[in-house]
Amino acid sequence: MKKIGYLMVLALLLGNRLQSQIAFTGSNSATGSSNSLSKSITIPAGSNGILIVGVTTKEKNISSVTFTGTAMNQLTLVTQAMRVAMYYKVLGNLGSSLTGNVVVNLASSDQVCLGAAFYTGVLQSAPLVNTQTNQGQSTSASVTFTSSSGNLAISMIGSLISNISSIGGGQTNRFSVINNHSSRMTEEAGASSNTMSYTLNSSTDWGIIGASLQASNVALDIDLKDFYVNCYPNYYQLNWSTATEKNTNYFRIDRSQNMLEWDEIARIKAAGNTVLLRNYEYQDEFDAFSDVYYRLVEVDLDKSEKVLNIKSAPCAEYKTDEIWIYPNPSIQSFMLNFKLKQVYGECDVVIQDNLGKVQYQERINLNTSKYSKMINHNMVHGFYHLSVITADGLCIKSIPFIAD
């Protein structure tokens, strides 16, 4: 009887140790119709904190989301008529409450819903993993993704026009925002498979983001110490190190330029089982003018996998938009070439003579970082200026050229 009792107590202790220490500590929300929405929030003191921000817009692109003036990490974005995006920022250990502004900047004025939720007890090196998205047009919306016992499954939905009338069983609402469209985030206990669902008042476009929020006290098969990505003129350098590995097979490196579509680019053999510090590196000879995202995934011997971290190198900070004409001087036509640090969407190509009179104008769509366009100008001999102007009136570049 004593042995059985001891085993029961031991099982209870182990069970309690594996229970999630993730604690929801508060939320806030805001709505507006502008190109910049700001909301002051106060986050309570606590250990291993994280701020999660959900943003939906009616149709305009999200330029940036910041907290206390620094950029937040974008988890992912779904575009289904409206924009649905989730951002996060690890906070570490807060000895006292932290007050700051969450600021959402848009490409142009639009209706915005902003929701913020705060948690403690979250793994700081890889707080959100196993991200999945879904989108559709109906009265029922759902997303399915993997989590695990001790973690939390969270999901965020944005729906166009129609309100969200109810949430699935076991889900707890964390914020709900309405501004001619609806935004809501819920959570439930992590499991090997989580399906989080919502019912809408009427059939409409919707998009959902789901992810597993990892607890800092849940034991991992691998202890990732560092993961860095640096950019160089002709390649990206990835470095990471582990302090502990258990049953690791290999590391997979995925690359993306939009955080939605990922391509596997490399597999690096792992140590298997070790408690010694191990260092790894990989060079990606990839010519990308805009920021590139890398996802480090650990794959076990049993083929199960875990996203360890996602990083980008801020290469675009050190570059400027490159726009050039070839040939210059030109006769009747030339190639207009772009290598951009970001996408701009619809823009106008405007050619003016020396007196400022418009001689040529054409609308193009700069939705990729690299783009070329043949311009048939048929200008008489003279000196001209070509300007590329965004829909917001921003002149990206003004280039002088000669027509022969």
C-alpha positions as CSV (number, residue, x, y, z in Angstrom):
1,M,0.0,0.0,0.0
2,K,2.9,2.4,0.9
3,K,4.5,1.7,-2.5
4,I,1.2,2.3,-4.4
5,G,0.7,5.5,-2.4
6,Y,4.3,6.6,-3.1
7,L,3.8,6.0,-6.9
8,M,0.5,7.9,-6.8
9,V,2.1,10.9,-5.1
10,L,5.0,10.8,-7.5
11,A,2.6,10.7,-10.4
12,L,0.7,13.7,-9.0
13,L,3.9,15.6,-8.5
14,L,5.1,14.9,-12.0
15,G,1.7,15.8,-13.4
16,N,1.7,19.1,-11.5
17,R,5.2,19.9,-12.7
18,L,4.0,19.4,-16.3
19,Q,1.0,21.6,-15.8
20,S,1.3,24.9,-17.7
21,Q,2.6,27.8,-15.7
22,I,1.3,30.1,-18.4
23,A,-0.9,32.7,-16.8
24,F,-3.1,35.2,-18.6
25,T,-2.6,38.6,-16.9
26,G,-4.8,41.0,-18.9
27,S,-5.9,42.4,-22.3
28,N,-6.9,45.6,-24.0
29,S,-8.3,46.6,-27.3
30,A,-9.0,49.6,-29.5
31,T,-10.6,50.6,-32.8
32,G,-10.2,53.4,-35.2
33,S,-10.3,54.6,-38.8
34,S,-7.0,56.1,-39.8
35,N,-3.5,55.2,-41.1
36,S,-2.2,55.0,-37.5
37,L,-3.9,53.6,-34.4
38,S,-2.3,53.9,-30.9
39,K,-3.4,52.2,-27.7
40,S,-1.7,52.6,-24.3
41,I,-1.5,49.4,-22.3
42,T,-0.2,48.5,-18.9
43,I,1.4,45.0,-18.5
44,P,1.6,43.7,-14.9
45,A,4.9,42.5,-13.4
46,G,5.8,38.8,-13.9
47,S,8.3,36.3,-15.1
48,N,8.8,35.1,-18.7
49,G,6.3,37.5,-20.1
50,I,4.9,38.0,-23.6
51,L,2.7,40.5,-25.4
52,I,0.5,39.2,-28.2
53,V,-1.2,41.7,-30.5
54,G,-3.8,40.9,-33.1
55,V,-4.6,43.4,-35.9
56,T,-7.3,43.3,-38.5
57,T,-7.9,45.9,-41.2
58,K,-10.8,46.2,-43.7
59,E,-8.5,46.0,-46.7
60,K,-5.3,48.1,-46.3
61,N,-1.8,46.6,-45.8
62,I,-0.2,46.8,-42.3
63,S,3.1,48.7,-42.5
64,S,4.3,48.1,-39.0
65,V,3.3,47.3,-35.4
66,T,5.4,48.7,-32.5
67,F,5.4,48.6,-28.7
68,T,7.2,51.3,-26.8
69,G,8.7,52.4,-30.1
70,T,10.3,49.1,-31.1
71,A,9.0,46.7,-33.8
72,M,7.1,43.7,-32.8
73,N,7.7,40.3,-34.4
74,Q,5.1,39.3,-37.0
75,L,3.9,35.7,-36.4
76,T,2.0,35.5,-39.7
77,L,-0.6,37.3,-41.9
78,V,-3.8,36.1,-43.6
79,T,-5.4,38.0,-46.5
80,Q,-9.0,37.1,-47.1
81,A,-10.6,40.3,-48.3
82,M,-9.5,41.9,-45.0
83,R,-6.1,41.6,-43.4
84,V,-5.6,39.4,-40.3
85,A,-2.2,39.5,-38.6
86,M,-0.7,38.4,-35.3
87,Y,2.4,40.0,-33.6
88,Y,4.3,39.2,-30.5
89,K,7.1,40.6,-28.3
90,V,8.9,38.7,-25.5
91,L,9.2,40.8,-22.3
92,G,11.5,38.7,-20.1
93,N,11.1,39.2,-16.4
94,L,9.3,42.4,-15.4
95,G,10.0,43.5,-11.8
96,S,7.3,46.1,-12.1
97,S,4.4,46.9,-14.4
98,L,5.3,48.2,-17.9
99,T,3.2,50.9,-19.6
100,G,3.6,51.7,-23.3
101,N,1.8,52.3,-26.5
102,V,1.0,49.7,-29.1
103,V,1.0,51.5,-32.5
104,V,-0.3,50.1,-35.7
105,N,0.7,51.9,-38.9
106,L,-1.1,51.2,-42.2
107,A,-0.2,51.9,-45.9
108,S,-3.2,54.3,-46.0
109,S,-6.3,55.1,-43.9
110,D,-8.6,52.2,-43.1
111,Q,-10.8,50.7,-40.4
112,V,-8.6,49.0,-37.8
113,C,-9.2,46.5,-34.9
114,L,-6.4,46.1,-32.4
115,G,-6.4,43.6,-29.5
116,A,-3.6,42.9,-27.0
117,A,-3.2,40.0,-24.6
118,F,-0.5,39.5,-21.9
119,Y,0.8,36.3,-20.5
120,T,3.6,35.1,-18.1
121,G,5.3,31.8,-17.8
122,V,6.1,31.6,-21.6
123,L,9.2,30.1,-23.1
124,Q,11.2,33.2,-24.3
125,S,13.4,31.6,-27.0
126,A,10.5,30.1,-29.0
127,P,7.2,31.4,-27.5
128,L,4.9,30.5,-30.4
129,V,5.2,27.4,-32.6
130,N,3.2,25.1,-34.9
131,T,1.5,28.1,-36.6
132,Q,-1.4,27.3,-38.9
133,T,-3.8,29.5,-40.9
134,N,-7.1,29.0,-42.5
135,Q,-9.5,31.2,-44.5
136,G,-12.9,30.9,-46.2
137,Q,-16.4,32.3,-46.7
138,S,-19.1,30.8,-44.6
139,T,-20.9,31.0,-41.2
140,S,-18.5,28.5,-39.6
141,A,-14.8,29.1,-39.2
142,S,-12.0,26.9,-37.7
143,V,-8.3,26.1,-37.7
144,T,-6.5,22.9,-36.6
145,F,-2.9,22.8,-35.3
146,T,-0.8,20.8,-32.9
147,S,0.1,21.9,-29.4
148,S,0.8,19.8,-26.3
149,S,-0.1,19.3,-22.6
150,G,1.2,22.1,-20.5
151,N,1.1,24.6,-23.4
152,L,-1.8,26.9,-24.5
153,A,-3.5,26.8,-27.9
154,I,-4.4,30.3,-29.1
155,S,-6.2,31.5,-32.2
156,M,-7.3,34.8,-33.7
157,I,-10.1,35.3,-36.2
158,G,-11.0,38.3,-38.3
159,S,-14.4,38.3,-40.1
160,L,-15.6,40.8,-42.7
161,I,-18.9,42.7,-41.9
162,S,-20.4,39.8,-39.9
163,N,-20.0,39.6,-36.1
164,I,-18.8,36.5,-34.3
165,S,-21.8,35.1,-32.5
166,S,-20.1,32.2,-30.5
167,I,-16.9,30.3,-29.9
168,G,-16.1,26.6,-29.7
169,G,-16.4,24.6,-26.5
170,G,-13.4,24.8,-24.2
171,Q,-12.3,28.2,-25.7
172,T,-11.9,31.2,-23.5
173,N,-12.3,34.7,-25.0
174,R,-9.3,37.0,-24.5
175,F,-10.3,40.0,-26.6
176,S,-13.1,40.9,-28.9
177,V,-13.2,44.0,-31.1
178,I,-15.8,45.3,-33.6
179,N,-15.3,48.1,-36.2
180,N,-17.5,47.2,-39.2
181,H,-15.6,44.0,-39.1
182,S,-14.9,41.7,-36.2
183,S,-11.7,40.5,-34.5
184,R,-11.4,38.0,-31.6
185,M,-8.7,35.9,-29.9
186,T,-9.4,32.8,-27.7
187,E,-7.4,30.2,-26.0
188,E,-7.8,26.6,-24.8
189,A,-5.6,24.0,-23.2
190,G,-2.9,22.6,-25.5
191,A,-3.4,19.1,-26.9
192,S,-1.9,16.8,-29.6
193,S,-4.5,18.3,-32.0
194,N,-6.4,21.5,-31.3
195,T,-9.4,22.6,-33.5
196,M,-10.6,26.1,-32.5
197,S,-13.9,27.2,-34.0
198,Y,-16.1,30.2,-34.4
199,T,-19.7,30.7,-35.5
200,L,-20.6,33.9,-37.5
201,N,-23.9,35.7,-37.7
202,S,-23.9,35.3,-41.5
203,S,-21.8,34.0,-44.3
204,T,-18.8,36.2,-44.9
205,D,-15.1,36.2,-45.5
206,W,-12.9,35.2,-42.6
207,G,-9.3,34.4,-41.8
208,I,-7.8,32.6,-38.8
209,I,-4.4,32.2,-37.2
210,G,-3.7,29.4,-34.7
211,A,-0.5,28.7,-32.8
212,S,0.8,26.9,-29.7
213,L,2.0,29.1,-26.9
214,Q,4.9,27.3,-25.2
215,A,5.3,27.2,-21.4
216,S,8.7,27.9,-19.9
217,N,8.4,25.0,-17.4
218,V,7.6,22.3,-19.9
219,A,10.6,20.1,-20.6
220,L,12.0,20.2,-24.2
221,D,14.0,17.6,-26.0
222,I,16.4,20.3,-27.0
223,D,17.8,23.4,-25.3
224,L,18.4,26.0,-27.9
225,K,20.8,28.6,-26.6
226,D,21.2,31.0,-29.5
227,F,20.0,31.5,-33.1
228,Y,21.4,34.3,-35.2
229,V,21.0,35.4,-38.8
230,N,23.3,38.0,-40.3
231,C,23.4,39.3,-43.9
232,Y,26.4,39.8,-46.1
233,P,26.7,41.1,-49.7
234,N,26.2,37.7,-51.3
235,Y,24.8,35.4,-48.6
236,Y,23.0,35.0,-45.3
237,Q,24.9,33.5,-42.3
238,L,23.0,31.3,-39.8
239,N,24.5,30.3,-36.5
240,W,22.9,28.4,-33.6
241,S,23.9,26.5,-30.6
242,T,22.4,23.9,-28.3
243,A,23.2,23.0,-24.7
244,T,21.2,19.8,-24.6
245,E,19.9,17.4,-27.3
246,K,17.8,14.3,-26.9
247,N,17.0,12.0,-29.8
248,T,17.7,14.7,-32.3
249,N,18.0,13.6,-35.9
250,Y,18.6,16.8,-37.9
251,F,17.9,20.5,-38.1
252,R,15.8,21.7,-41.0
253,I,16.1,25.3,-42.3
254,D,13.1,26.9,-44.0
255,R,13.2,30.2,-45.8
256,S,10.4,32.7,-46.5
257,Q,10.0,36.2,-47.7
258,N,6.4,36.7,-46.5
259,M,6.1,34.5,-43.3
260,L,3.3,32.6,-45.1
261,E,5.1,30.4,-47.7
262,W,8.1,28.4,-46.5
263,D,10.7,26.5,-48.6
264,E,13.0,23.9,-47.1
265,I,16.6,24.9,-48.1
266,A,18.9,22.7,-45.9
267,R,19.2,19.8,-43.5
268,I,22.0,19.8,-40.9
269,K,22.8,16.7,-39.0
270,A,22.1,16.9,-35.3
271,A,24.0,15.4,-32.4
272,G,21.4,12.8,-31.3
273,N,22.0,12.8,-27.6
274,T,24.3,15.2,-25.8
275,V,24.6,17.5,-22.8
276,L,27.6,19.3,-24.3
277,L,27.4,22.7,-26.0
278,R,27.2,22.2,-29.8
279,N,27.6,24.9,-32.4
280,Y,26.0,24.8,-35.9
281,E,26.2,27.1,-38.9
282,Y,24.9,27.4,-42.5
283,Q,25.4,29.9,-45.3
284,D,22.5,30.6,-47.7
285,E,23.7,32.1,-51.0
286,F,20.4,33.9,-51.6
287,D,20.2,37.3,-53.3
288,A,17.2,39.0,-51.7
289,F,16.9,42.7,-51.4
290,S,14.2,42.7,-48.8
291,D,14.3,41.0,-45.4
292,V,14.4,37.2,-45.5
293,Y,12.9,35.0,-42.7
294,Y,14.5,31.8,-41.6
295,R,12.8,29.1,-39.6
296,L,14.9,26.6,-37.6
297,V,13.1,23.3,-37.1
298,E,14.4,20.3,-35.1
299,V,13.4,16.8,-36.3
300,D,13.6,13.9,-33.9
301,L,14.6,10.3,-34.7
302,D,10.9,9.4,-34.6
303,K,10.3,12.1,-37.3
304,S,8.4,14.4,-35.0
305,E,9.4,18.0,-35.4
306,K,9.4,21.2,-33.5
307,V,9.8,24.8,-34.6
308,L,12.6,26.2,-32.5
309,N,12.8,29.8,-33.6
310,I,12.1,32.2,-36.5
311,K,14.6,35.0,-37.2
312,S,15.3,37.6,-39.9
313,A,18.3,39.7,-40.7
314,P,17.4,43.4,-41.0
315,C,19.2,43.7,-44.3
316,A,16.8,46.1,-45.7
317,E,17.8,48.7,-43.1
318,Y,21.2,49.0,-44.8
319,K,19.9,49.2,-48.4
320,T,17.9,51.6,-50.5
321,D,15.6,51.1,-53.3
322,E,17.4,50.7,-56.6
323,I,15.6,51.9,-59.7
324,W,17.5,52.4,-63.0
325,I,16.9,52.9,-66.7
326,Y,18.7,50.9,-69.4
327,P,19.8,52.1,-71.9
328,N,20.3,55.7,-70.9
329,P,20.3,57.6,-73.3
330,S,17.6,55.7,-75.1
331,I,15.7,55.8,-78.4
332,Q,11.9,55.5,-78.1
333,S,12.0,52.8,-75.4
334,F,14.0,51.6,-72.4
335,M,13.8,49.0,-69.6
336,L,12.9,50.3,-66.2
337,N,14.4,48.0,-63.6
338,F,13.5,47.7,-59.9
339,K,15.3,46.2,-56.9
340,L,13.3,47.3,-53.9
341,K,13.7,47.0,-50.1
342,Q,9.9,46.6,-49.8
343,V,6.8,46.2,-52.0
344,Y,4.8,49.3,-52.8
345,G,1.7,48.0,-54.6
346,E,0.2,50.2,-57.3
347,C,2.5,53.1,-58.4
348,D,2.6,55.6,-61.3
349,V,5.5,56.0,-63.6
350,V,5.6,59.7,-64.7
351,I,7.9,61.2,-67.2
352,Q,8.2,65.0,-67.3
353,D,10.2,67.4,-69.6
354,N,12.5,70.1,-68.3
355,L,9.5,72.5,-67.9
356,G,7.7,70.0,-65.7
357,K,5.1,69.1,-68.3
358,V,3.9,65.4,-68.1
359,Q,4.8,63.6,-71.3
360,Y,4.1,60.1,-70.3
361,Q,2.2,58.3,-67.4
362,E,1.5,54.6,-66.7
363,R,0.3,52.7,-63.6
364,I,2.3,49.6,-62.6
365,N,2.1,47.2,-59.7
366,L,5.2,46.8,-57.6
367,N,4.2,43.7,-55.7
368,T,7.6,42.0,-55.8
369,S,11.1,43.2,-54.8
370,K,12.4,42.7,-58.3
371,Y,10.6,44.0,-61.3
372,S,11.3,45.1,-64.9
373,K,9.1,47.0,-67.3
374,M,9.5,48.1,-70.9
375,I,8.6,51.7,-71.3
376,N,7.8,52.8,-74.9
377,H,8.1,56.6,-74.5
378,N,8.6,57.8,-78.2
379,M,10.1,61.1,-76.8
380,V,11.7,63.7,-79.0
381,H,15.4,64.4,-78.4
382,G,15.8,66.1,-75.0
383,F,16.4,65.8,-71.3
384,Y,13.7,64.3,-69.1
385,H,12.9,63.2,-65.5
386,L,11.2,59.9,-64.7
387,S,9.5,59.6,-61.3
388,V,8.0,56.6,-59.5
389,I,5.1,57.6,-57.2
390,T,3.2,55.5,-54.8
391,A,-0.6,55.6,-54.3
392,D,0.0,57.7,-51.2
393,G,1.9,60.3,-53.2
394,L,5.4,59.2,-52.1
395,C,8.1,59.7,-54.7
396,I,10.3,56.6,-54.5
397,K,12.8,57.8,-57.0
398,S,13.4,60.5,-59.6
399,I,15.7,59.6,-62.4
400,P,17.1,61.9,-65.1
401,F,17.5,60.4,-68.6
402,I,18.1,61.5,-72.2
403,A,16.0,60.6,-75.2
404,D,17.9,60.5,-78.4
